[in-house]
């Protein structure tokens, strides 16, 4: 029986990236649907759960994607609301690659250090989906986490979002300039930069001579990258006494995790893959 991956995308055009990784992850056929909302999803979900007998339902799975994580989260929740005992298929959420990107980055930081327990971690420009998920995963590993933003209100909102979804208490901090962000990391051991494409958040002098810093990772692969003085290709290299991970450096794990999650969807019909279970898989693979 063919393995069918139903790609439910919130954008008007389904992600080509997600389609390709769906095939690379083991799907025999990827069926892409675009522009989906919670109000339009019911007939598609019913088609997925009613067509195959219980022993074969594991061969149908749903992937929720798109460029907007909030829309994806709402669609992900709506999909599951139409499941009931005996009638469900496995489902994964990775809008804009947020879950797999954050999981891969934090898994690499955790494996580099041995443990993140008790460390202070600062997520720079952490108000987006990747930043919020990275912050939650750092907190899950026992780190004390600060989220910075250009305004305190945005930082507080991000912390509130993480608490509501994941249950962790984080510290918001306003840091409008590179110098302010440099001050924010002055006593941190871990830094994760999650800023917008092409925006530098730290200059080299803000971190190179910082004696408390142990590890830095940057999710931005478009020059100028988020942390000046590191390279997007850095793969756990030592620079200025710190362990450095660039976006391409941990990107190989991100892709491997994405593929592995797709493969896992077809092993059981009850899997629900969001940030935490994706992170557990990333840690095993890292």
N, C-alpha and C positions, 0 to 999 in steps of 0.2 A: 504494500500500500504506500502511495506517495506521501512524502512529508510536505504539508502545505503550510506556508507561513503567510498569514494575512497581515499585510503592512497597513496599519491604520494611521494615516498622516493628517495632522491638523492644518497643513498648508495646502494651497491650491494645486501645487505640483509635488508629488511624492519625492522624497529624498532618494537620489540615485545612489548615494553613498550607502544608505541603509539597505537598499535593494541588493547591491552587490555583496555586502557583508552577510545578508540573509542567505544568499546562495553559498558563499564561502563557509558559512556556519553549518551547512548541511541540508538546507531546504531543497527539495526537488522542484518546487515551484513557489515563487513569491507572487502573491496577488496583491497589487497595490491599490489603495483607495485614498482619495484626497479630499480635503476640505471637510473633514468629519467633525462633528460636535456631539456632545452628550445627547442632544435631542434627535440625532439622526442615526445613532449607532445600533439601536435595538434590532432591526431586521438583519443586519450583518452578523451580530453576535448570535442570534438565533440560528442563522444559517450555519455558523461554526459549531454550535453545540448539539444540534439535532440531527446532523447528517451521518454520523458514524457511530457504530455500537461502542459500548463502554471499553472494550479491550483495544479498540483502534483510535480512541479519542486523542491519545498522545501523539498521533501523527498530524494533528491540526494544532496550530499555535498562533497567537496574536502578538504582534510587535506594535507598540504605540510610539510614534515619533512625530517629527515636525520641528520647527525652529523655536517654538514657544513652549517652555516648560510648564507654565501655568495652565495653558490650554491642554497640554499633554496629560498633566496630572488629573485634570477634570475628566478627560476622556478615559484615562486609565481606571479611575474610580467608577465611571459610568459603565464601562465594559463589565467590571466585576459585579455590578449591581444586578445584572441580568443572568448571572450564574445561579444555580441551585444544586443541591446534592445530586450527584450522578450526572449532572449536565454542566460541565465546565471544561475549559481547555487552559493550558498554560499561557501566561501573558507576561510581557516584559515592557518596561517603560525606559526609554532612553532619548527623550526629546533633546535635539541639538547635541547629542552625545554627552549630555551632562553627567549622567550616572557613571558611565564607563570611564570618562575622562577623570572625574574626581576620584573614583575608586582606584584607577591605575596610579595616579599621582601620589595619593596617600599611602597606597600599598608599597610603593617604592621608597617613600620616606620612612615608613615603619620598618621595612626590611633593611634599610641603610643604617638605622640607629639601633636596631634590636628591640627597642621599645620606645613608645611616645609617652608612656605613663609619667605624669608629673611635669612634663615639659610645657613651657609657654609657647603657644603657636599663634602667629598673627596672619590672618588672611587679608591681604591687601585688596581693596576694591572688591570686597566679597559679597556684594549685594545681588549678583546674578546667580543663575542656577548652579553653575559649576562651583562658585565660591561658597554658596550656602551648603551644598552637599559636601564639599571638602571640609568645611567647618564642622559639620555634623559628624563626619567620619573621624576627624581629629579628636573631637570630644569623646566619641565612642572608644577611642584608643587610650583615653585617660589624660589627654592634654587639656590645659587651661587655654581657652580659645578667645581671641579678640578678632572682631570683624571691623575693618576700617571702611569708611566711605567719605565722600567729599562733604557730606552734611551728617550731622548727628542723627537727624530724623531718619535718613535712609539706612544708616547703620543699625539703629534701633529696630526698624521694620524688618531688616534681614534677620536680626537676632530673634525677634518675635516669631518670624516664619519658621526658623529652625526649631524653636521651642515647641510650636504648635504641631509640627510634623514629626519631629524626632525626639522631643522631650528633653533636650539639653539646654542648660543655661549658659549663654555666651555673653561676652562683654562688648558693647558697641563703643566705637571711638571715631570721632571726627578727625580726618587727616586730609586737608585740602591740597597741600603741596608736597613735593618730594622731601623737603626738609622735615615736614611734619610726620610723614610716613617713616623717615629715618629715625626720628625720635620715638615713634611708636614701636619700633623693633629693637630699641636700645637694650632691653633686658630679655629679649626673646631667644629661644633656642631654635625655633622653626619658623620659616616664612614661606607662605604660598601666595603667589601673585595670580590674581584671577581677573585682571582688568580687561577693558575693552581692547580690541585689536589696534595695534599701532600706537599705544600710549605707554610711555615709560613712567613707571611709578617710583623707582628708586634709581639714583645715580650710584656708580661704583663706590664712591667714598662713603655712602650711607651704610654699607655692609662689610666692606673688605677688612676694615680694622676693628670691627665689632667683636670683642673677645667672647661674648656670650653666645653668639650665633654658631650653630652646628650644621644646619641644613637649609637649603633654599630650593624651591621649585617654582617654575614659571609656566603657566598654561598658554602663554601667548607665543605664537610661531610667526607672527608678522612683524618685521622690523619697523620701528624700533621696538624690541620686545620689552616686557614689563620690568625686568630687572637689569639695569645697565651693568656690563662687565661679565655677563654670562652668555652662553651660546645655546641656541635652541637645540643643538645636537648633543649637548652635555648629557652623559649617561652615568651619573653617580661619580663624576670626577671630583678630585680635590682641588679647590682653588682658594687661595688665601686662607687655607686651613678649614674650609667649609666643604661639605658634600653638596654638589650642584646637580640638579636635574632640569633639563630644558624640555620644552613641549614635545619636540621630536624624540628626545631621549626616552621619555616614558610613553610616547605615542605607540611604540611597537606593542607594549603591554596592553594599552587601551584597545587596540585592534584585536589582539589575541583574546582579551576578555570578552569583547563583543561577540566574536565568533564562538567562543566557548559557551556563552550564555544562550546563543541560538541553538547550538547543539543540545544543551541541557533541556531546552523547552520540549524536545521530542523524546525525552526519556520518561515523562510523566505528564499527566494532564491536569495536575493541581498546583504547579509552580507559579509563584507570583514574584517576579524579579524586579525589585526597585533598588534603591541605593544600598541598603544594608546587605541583602544576599549577594548582590553583584560585588560588593566590597569583599565579602568573605571569599568569593571565588578568586578575586584579584590577589588577595593575600596569599592564597595557596599557590597561585601561579607565579607570584613575584619571588 
